[in-house]
Amino acid sequence: MATGQVGCTIDGGVATVVLDNPAKRNAMTTDMWNAIPPLLASLTADPDVRVVVVTGAGDAFSAGADISALTGLEPGVPSPAALAEDALVAFPKPIVAAIRGWCVGGGCQVSVAGDFRIAEEGARFGITPAKIGVVYPAATTARLVDLVGPAAAKFLLFTGDFIDAERALRIGLIDELVPAGALDARIAELTTTLVSRSQLTQHAAKDLVRAATIERQTYWEEAGRAELAEGVAAFVERREPTFPWRPA
């Protein structure tokens, strides 16, 4: 029996990761959750990949976690969803969620774990553990609170109600809302910009947002001396910079 899959294509420095379970509006199965950490590990190691876009097959991002993936979990043992979410958060390169249609439950977990969330008009959002008695993970809850604040997080978690894309934008659950039919063009524009920018700056920013310490700042400043010299030289010479830093 098909249990959904996570596909990936790479073009022009952009890896597009597709959540693909169309029979269930791309609901995340155990197999799909399990596929994410090794896929991200391979994309981390690929020097040609500069940005990752996560989207859903067809007209939905993801309608949640397949209920079968929520049963049989042992207390104290990280679930496949938690491990996939950790891998998304730890991924050192920019992640953009391209959202159309339903983005619910596990779909919101995936999108919130990324760096940017761009949605198309008509998208619908919901965080639904209260409908089936699931305790939302602490780290996941903290990331949600960081995005939308405690009051909006409580509304989403307490009620499990769906909200439209306009409200999602107002509370900060998404970063941008584009007209229907314009999502692909906006994603292409954003990823082109991200690919052209300094990888060192992007990697350092993700690291420092996760754990802002003087030690980490010093590490990145020392690593970036040549990067800064090239950026300044390109600015003075009125040319596009060719940033030298590459991930180890």
Helices and strands as residue ranges (DSSP letters): E 5-11, E 14-20, G 22-24, H 30-45, E 51-56, G 67-70, H 80-90, E 95-99, E 102-104, H 106-113, E 116-120, E 124-126, G 129-131, H 138-148, H 150-159, E 163-164, H 165-171, E 176-178, H 183-196, H 199-210, H 214-223, H 225-236
